[in-house]
Amino acid sequence: MARTVWDSTVGKKTVMAVSGIVMLLYLVVHMIGNLKIFFGAGEFNHYAHWLRTVGEPFMHYEWTLWIIRVVLVAAVIAHAVSAYQLSRRDIRARPNKYVHKKARASYATRTMRWGGIILALFIVWHLLDLTTGTVHSGGFESGKPYQNVVDTFSTWYGNTIYIVAVLAVGLHIRHGFWSAAQTLGVGSRTRDRALKTTANALALLLTAGFLAVPVGVMTGVVS
């Protein structure tokens, strides 16, 4: 039954919608956590340490964090695979390109695929920069995320990569949230306007929230 659902177009769209919502919820929580940097190094570093001790003593050190990571990786893979397979299925269904593009296609809609690629590359860079320190610019210090974040956003390329990725996230959410609602049967004629407004508000809120950190470092508010 699971294979039958996965092989269907509706099944793949549902997987894509659910995995997208999981990632969206994570982004909201992650943004709130990031904003703690404006309360100083002590507050931000304490928050980062708390993430590794959530659930103790029932959960071992970092177990909860690793569960979250595994769920996120599964969501990212499910989202990417379903998106790719739906794209290939769509191409096979209409091998000849349309003579005229749809007039109503928004910029976010036309760039969803490229946006997904940008985000996938960013996730890899972000982990190598602030989690493992492999590509970190200022001498990675384990256990000092505040200083590591300041180091990253003290470089022009760190800011450029992050800002481009955050803008891609905003566009992705703006279209993806509404699309997921339609897939899951939430959308209707009476709800479409509210759903689009919610999608725009979420995209704007998350974009502004994530951009606040590099802007804070660049302006000296965070130093």
C-alpha positions as YAML, in Angstrom:
chain: A
units: angstrom
residues:
- id: 1
  name: MET
  ca: [0.00, 0.00, 0.00]
- id: 2
  name: ALA
  ca: [2.82, 2.40, 0.90]
- id: 3
  name: ARG
  ca: [4.51, 1.67, -2.45]
- id: 4
  name: THR
  ca: [1.25, 2.27, -4.31]
- id: 5
  name: VAL
  ca: [0.78, 5.63, -2.58]
- id: 6
  name: TRP
  ca: [4.40, 6.64, -3.25]
- id: 7
  name: ASP
  ca: [4.17, 5.70, -6.93]
- id: 8
  name: SER
  ca: [1.13, 7.92, -7.45]
- id: 9
  name: THR
  ca: [1.38, 11.61, -8.28]
- id: 10
  name: VAL
  ca: [-0.94, 12.47, -5.39]
- id: 11
  name: GLY
  ca: [1.21, 10.42, -3.02]
- id: 12
  name: LYS
  ca: [4.40, 12.20, -4.06]
- id: 13
  name: LYS
  ca: [2.72, 15.60, -3.73]
- id: 14
  name: THR
  ca: [1.50, 14.65, -0.26]
- id: 15
  name: VAL
  ca: [5.00, 13.57, 0.81]
- id: 16
  name: MET
  ca: [6.36, 16.82, -0.56]
- id: 17
  name: ALA
  ca: [3.72, 18.85, 1.30]
- id: 18
  name: VAL
  ca: [4.14, 17.10, 4.66]
- id: 19
  name: SER
  ca: [7.95, 17.18, 4.52]
- id: 20
  name: GLY
  ca: [7.77, 20.86, 3.57]
- id: 21
  name: ILE
  ca: [5.61, 21.63, 6.61]
- id: 22
  name: VAL
  ca: [8.07, 19.78, 8.87]
- id: 23
  name: MET
  ca: [10.90, 21.94, 7.52]
- id: 24
  name: LEU
  ca: [8.80, 25.09, 7.83]
- id: 25
  name: LEU
  ca: [8.11, 24.40, 11.51]
- id: 26
  name: TYR
  ca: [11.83, 23.87, 12.05]
- id: 27
  name: LEU
  ca: [12.62, 27.17, 10.31]
- id: 28
  name: VAL
  ca: [10.24, 29.07, 12.60]
- id: 29
  name: VAL
  ca: [11.84, 27.56, 15.72]
- id: 30
  name: HIS
  ca: [15.34, 28.04, 14.31]
- id: 31
  name: MET
  ca: [14.67, 31.70, 13.53]
- id: 32
  name: ILE
  ca: [13.44, 32.35, 17.08]
- id: 33
  name: GLY
  ca: [16.57, 30.69, 18.44]
- id: 34
  name: ASN
  ca: [18.80, 32.73, 16.14]
- id: 35
  name: LEU
  ca: [17.31, 35.99, 17.40]
- id: 36
  name: LYS
  ca: [18.64, 35.20, 20.87]
- id: 37
  name: ILE
  ca: [21.99, 36.44, 19.57]
- id: 38
  name: PHE
  ca: [20.73, 40.00, 20.17]
- id: 39
  name: PHE
  ca: [20.64, 39.27, 23.93]
- id: 40
  name: GLY
  ca: [24.40, 38.73, 24.07]
- id: 41
  name: ALA
  ca: [26.99, 35.96, 23.91]
- id: 42
  name: GLY
  ca: [26.01, 34.41, 27.24]
- id: 43
  name: GLU
  ca: [22.34, 34.04, 26.30]
- id: 44
  name: PHE
  ca: [23.09, 32.69, 22.81]
- id: 45
  name: ASN
  ca: [25.76, 30.22, 23.93]
- id: 46
  name: HIS
  ca: [23.53, 29.01, 26.77]
- id: 47
  name: TYR
  ca: [20.73, 28.38, 24.27]
- id: 48
  name: ALA
  ca: [23.08, 26.38, 22.03]
- id: 49
  name: HIS
  ca: [24.19, 24.30, 25.02]
- id: 50
  name: TRP
  ca: [20.55, 23.77, 26.09]
- id: 51
  name: LEU
  ca: [19.77, 22.26, 22.69]
- id: 52
  name: ARG
  ca: [22.25, 19.49, 23.47]
- id: 53
  name: THR
  ca: [20.81, 18.74, 26.91]
- id: 54
  name: VAL
  ca: [17.08, 18.73, 26.07]
- id: 55
  name: GLY
  ca: [15.39, 15.74, 27.68]
- id: 56
  name: GLU
  ca: [18.11, 14.95, 30.24]
- id: 57
  name: PRO
  ca: [18.38, 12.83, 32.26]
- id: 58
  name: PHE
  ca: [15.89, 10.62, 30.38]
- id: 59
  name: MET
  ca: [17.64, 11.39, 27.09]
- id: 60
  name: HIS
  ca: [21.43, 11.18, 26.86]
- id: 61
  name: TYR
  ca: [23.50, 14.24, 25.93]
- id: 62
  name: GLU
  ca: [22.66, 15.35, 22.34]
- id: 63
  name: TRP
  ca: [20.20, 12.47, 21.75]
- id: 64
  name: THR
  ca: [17.23, 14.80, 21.28]
- id: 65
  name: LEU
  ca: [19.27, 17.02, 18.97]
- id: 66
  name: TRP
  ca: [20.27, 14.01, 16.87]
- id: 67
  name: ILE
  ca: [16.65, 12.87, 16.64]
- id: 68
  name: ILE
  ca: [15.74, 16.31, 15.31]
- id: 69
  name: ARG
  ca: [18.61, 16.13, 12.83]
- id: 70
  name: VAL
  ca: [17.55, 12.70, 11.58]
- id: 71
  name: VAL
  ca: [13.94, 13.84, 11.13]
- id: 72
  name: LEU
  ca: [15.11, 16.94, 9.25]
- id: 73
  name: VAL
  ca: [17.44, 14.95, 6.98]
- id: 74
  name: ALA
  ca: [14.59, 12.53, 6.23]
- id: 75
  name: ALA
  ca: [12.29, 15.47, 5.45]
- id: 76
  name: VAL
  ca: [14.87, 17.11, 3.17]
- id: 77
  name: ILE
  ca: [15.52, 13.87, 1.28]
- id: 78
  name: ALA
  ca: [11.80, 13.07, 0.95]
- id: 79
  name: HIS
  ca: [11.10, 16.62, -0.24]
- id: 80
  name: ALA
  ca: [13.93, 16.64, -2.77]
- id: 81
  name: VAL
  ca: [13.25, 13.15, -4.16]
- id: 82
  name: SER
  ca: [9.51, 13.71, -4.54]
- id: 83
  name: ALA
  ca: [10.13, 17.12, -6.17]
- id: 84
  name: TYR
  ca: [12.63, 15.63, -8.63]
- id: 85
  name: GLN
  ca: [10.41, 12.69, -9.53]
- id: 86
  name: LEU
  ca: [7.37, 14.91, -9.99]
- id: 87
  name: SER
  ca: [9.43, 17.17, -12.21]
- id: 88
  name: ARG
  ca: [10.60, 14.24, -14.36]
- id: 89
  name: ARG
  ca: [7.04, 12.89, -14.55]
- id: 90
  name: ASP
  ca: [5.78, 16.30, -15.63]
- id: 91
  name: ILE
  ca: [8.43, 16.52, -18.37]
- id: 92
  name: ARG
  ca: [7.56, 13.04, -19.68]
- id: 93
  name: ALA
  ca: [3.86, 13.91, -19.71]
- id: 94
  name: ARG
  ca: [4.47, 16.91, -22.01]
- id: 95
  name: PRO
  ca: [7.74, 16.41, -23.93]
- id: 96
  name: ASN
  ca: [7.08, 19.48, -26.13]
- id: 97
  name: LYS
  ca: [7.47, 22.85, -24.47]
- id: 98
  name: TYR
  ca: [4.53, 25.19, -24.41]
- id: 99
  name: VAL
  ca: [4.58, 27.88, -27.12]
- id: 100
  name: HIS
  ca: [3.40, 30.46, -24.60]
- id: 101
  name: LYS
  ca: [4.27, 30.42, -20.93]
- id: 102
  name: LYS
  ca: [1.47, 30.83, -18.41]
- id: 103
  name: ALA
  ca: [0.97, 34.52, -17.78]
- id: 104
  name: ARG
  ca: [0.06, 33.99, -14.16]
- id: 105
  name: ALA
  ca: [3.24, 32.12, -13.27]
- id: 106
  name: SER
  ca: [4.88, 34.11, -10.48]
- id: 107
  name: TYR
  ca: [8.60, 34.63, -10.06]
- id: 108
  name: ALA
  ca: [8.56, 32.28, -7.05]
- id: 109
  name: THR
  ca: [6.80, 29.58, -9.08]
- id: 110
  name: ARG
  ca: [9.29, 29.79, -11.96]
- id: 111
  name: THR
  ca: [12.29, 29.60, -9.64]
- id: 112
  name: MET
  ca: [11.13, 26.85, -7.24]
- id: 113
  name: ARG
  ca: [13.50, 24.28, -8.76]
- id: 114
  name: TRP
  ca: [16.52, 26.58, -8.78]
- id: 115
  name: GLY
  ca: [15.59, 27.74, -5.31]
- id: 116
  name: GLY
  ca: [15.63, 24.15, -4.10]
- id: 117
  name: ILE
  ca: [19.10, 23.62, -5.54]
- id: 118
  name: ILE
  ca: [20.36, 26.84, -3.93]
- id: 119
  name: LEU
  ca: [18.95, 25.77, -0.56]
- id: 120
  name: ALA
  ca: [20.46, 22.29, -0.81]
- id: 121
  name: LEU
  ca: [23.92, 23.75, -1.50]
- id: 122
  name: PHE
  ca: [23.44, 26.29, 1.30]
- id: 123
  name: ILE
  ca: [22.55, 23.61, 3.85]
- id: 124
  name: VAL
  ca: [25.83, 21.82, 3.08]
- id: 125
  name: TRP
  ca: [27.84, 25.04, 3.38]
- id: 126
  name: HIS
  ca: [25.99, 26.11, 6.55]
- id: 127
  name: LEU
  ca: [26.76, 22.80, 8.28]
- id: 128
  name: LEU
  ca: [30.40, 22.86, 7.22]
- id: 129
  name: ASP
  ca: [30.68, 26.45, 8.42]
- id: 130
  name: LEU
  ca: [28.90, 26.56, 11.80]
- id: 131
  name: THR
  ca: [28.52, 22.90, 12.81]
- id: 132
  name: THR
  ca: [31.77, 21.19, 11.83]
- id: 133
  name: GLY
  ca: [33.85, 24.34, 11.26]
- id: 134
  name: THR
  ca: [35.41, 22.82, 8.12]
- id: 135
  name: VAL
  ca: [35.03, 25.95, 5.98]
- id: 136
  name: HIS
  ca: [34.81, 28.45, 8.83]
- id: 137
  name: SER
  ca: [36.74, 31.65, 8.20]
- id: 138
  name: GLY
  ca: [37.79, 32.93, 11.62]
- id: 139
  name: GLY
  ca: [39.13, 29.96, 13.52]
- id: 140
  name: PHE
  ca: [36.20, 27.78, 14.56]
- id: 141
  name: GLU
  ca: [35.69, 27.56, 18.34]
- id: 142
  name: SER
  ca: [33.69, 24.56, 19.55]
- id: 143
  name: GLY
  ca: [31.14, 25.53, 22.20]
- id: 144
  name: LYS
  ca: [31.22, 29.22, 21.23]
- id: 145
  name: PRO
  ca: [28.51, 29.61, 18.58]
- id: 146
  name: TYR
  ca: [28.16, 33.35, 19.23]
- id: 147
  name: GLN
  ca: [31.74, 34.06, 18.17]
- id: 148
  name: ASN
  ca: [31.47, 31.66, 15.24]
- id: 149
  name: VAL
  ca: [28.38, 33.45, 13.93]
- id: 150
  name: VAL
  ca: [30.07, 36.84, 14.27]
- id: 151
  name: ASP
  ca: [33.12, 35.50, 12.39]
- id: 152
  name: THR
  ca: [30.98, 34.22, 9.52]
- id: 153
  name: PHE
  ca: [29.05, 37.43, 9.07]
- id: 154
  name: SER
  ca: [32.17, 39.54, 9.29]
- id: 155
  name: THR
  ca: [33.11, 38.33, 5.79]
- id: 156
  name: TRP
  ca: [31.55, 39.58, 2.55]
- id: 157
  name: TYR
  ca: [31.17, 36.07, 1.13]
- id: 158
  name: GLY
  ca: [29.58, 34.71, 4.31]
- id: 159
  name: ASN
  ca: [26.97, 37.47, 4.16]
- id: 160
  name: THR
  ca: [26.43, 37.03, 0.41]
- id: 161
  name: ILE
  ca: [25.88, 33.26, 0.61]
- id: 162
  name: TYR
  ca: [23.55, 33.59, 3.58]
- id: 163
  name: ILE
  ca: [21.49, 36.47, 2.19]
- id: 164
  name: VAL
  ca: [21.00, 34.78, -1.20]
- id: 165
  name: ALA
  ca: [19.91, 31.57, 0.56]
- id: 166
  name: VAL
  ca: [17.48, 33.39, 2.87]
- id: 167
  name: LEU
  ca: [15.87, 35.20, -0.07]
- id: 168
  name: ALA
  ca: [15.51, 31.82, -1.81]
- id: 169
  name: VAL
  ca: [13.88, 30.45, 1.36]
- id: 170
  name: GLY
  ca: [11.39, 33.32, 1.35]
- id: 171
  name: LEU
  ca: [10.38, 32.69, -2.26]
- id: 172
  name: HIS
  ca: [10.20, 28.95, -1.65]
- id: 173
  name: ILE
  ca: [7.90, 29.38, 1.37]
- id: 174
  name: ARG
  ca: [5.73, 31.95, -0.40]
- id: 175
  name: HIS
  ca: [4.81, 29.48, -3.11]
- id: 176
  name: GLY
  ca: [5.31, 26.22, -1.22]
- id: 177
  name: PHE
  ca: [3.00, 26.97, 1.70]
- id: 178
  name: TRP
  ca: [0.05, 27.72, -0.55]
- id: 179
  name: SER
  ca: [0.84, 24.72, -2.76]
- id: 180
  name: ALA
  ca: [1.04, 22.40, 0.26]
- id: 181
  name: ALA
  ca: [-2.33, 23.66, 1.48]
- id: 182
  name: GLN
  ca: [-3.89, 22.81, -1.88]
- id: 183
  name: THR
  ca: [-2.31, 19.34, -1.88]
- id: 184
  name: LEU
  ca: [-3.58, 18.56, 1.63]
- id: 185
  name: GLY
  ca: [-7.08, 19.73, 0.77]
- id: 186
  name: VAL
  ca: [-7.07, 22.82, 2.96]
- id: 187
  name: GLY
  ca: [-7.52, 25.26, 0.11]
- id: 188
  name: SER
  ca: [-10.86, 26.41, -1.24]
- id: 189
  name: ARG
  ca: [-12.29, 29.45, -3.01]
- id: 190
  name: THR
  ca: [-13.15, 31.07, 0.30]
- id: 191
  name: ARG
  ca: [-9.80, 30.24, 1.92]
- id: 192
  name: ASP
  ca: [-7.38, 30.94, -0.94]
- id: 193
  name: ARG
  ca: [-6.99, 34.63, -0.15]
- id: 194
  name: ALA
  ca: [-6.32, 33.91, 3.54]
- id: 195
  name: LEU
  ca: [-3.85, 31.15, 2.64]
- id: 196
  name: LYS
  ca: [-1.96, 33.39, 0.22]
- id: 197
  name: THR
  ca: [-1.87, 36.16, 2.82]
- id: 198
  name: THR
  ca: [-0.54, 33.70, 5.40]
- id: 199
  name: ALA
  ca: [2.07, 32.43, 2.94]
- id: 200
  name: ASN
  ca: [3.24, 35.99, 2.19]
- id: 201
  name: ALA
  ca: [3.34, 36.87, 5.90]
- id: 202
  name: LEU
  ca: [5.32, 33.73, 6.80]
- id: 203
  name: ALA
  ca: [7.78, 34.32, 3.97]
- id: 204
  name: LEU
  ca: [8.27, 37.96, 4.99]
- id: 205
  name: LEU
  ca: [8.58, 37.14, 8.71]
- id: 206
  name: LEU
  ca: [11.14, 34.36, 8.21]
- id: 207
  name: THR
  ca: [13.13, 36.34, 5.67]
- id: 208
  name: ALA
  ca: [13.31, 39.38, 7.95]
- id: 209
  name: GLY
  ca: [14.07, 37.24, 11.01]
- id: 210
  name: PHE
  ca: [16.94, 35.35, 9.42]
- id: 211
  name: LEU
  ca: [18.39, 38.46, 7.73]
- id: 212
  name: ALA
  ca: [18.37, 40.31, 11.07]
- id: 213
  name: VAL
  ca: [21.41, 38.34, 12.26]
- id: 214
  name: PRO
  ca: [23.88, 39.19, 9.46]
- id: 215
  name: VAL
  ca: [22.54, 42.75, 9.38]
- id: 216
  name: GLY
  ca: [23.09, 42.96, 13.13]
- id: 217
  name: VAL
  ca: [26.72, 41.88, 12.73]
- id: 218
  name: MET
  ca: [27.35, 44.18, 9.75]
- id: 219
  name: THR
  ca: [25.97, 47.21, 11.61]
- id: 220
  name: GLY
  ca: [27.83, 46.43, 14.84]
- id: 221
  name: VAL
  ca: [24.69, 45.74, 16.88]
- id: 222
  name: VAL
  ca: [26.06, 42.22, 17.35]
- id: 223
  name: SER
  ca: [29.80, 42.17, 17.86]
...
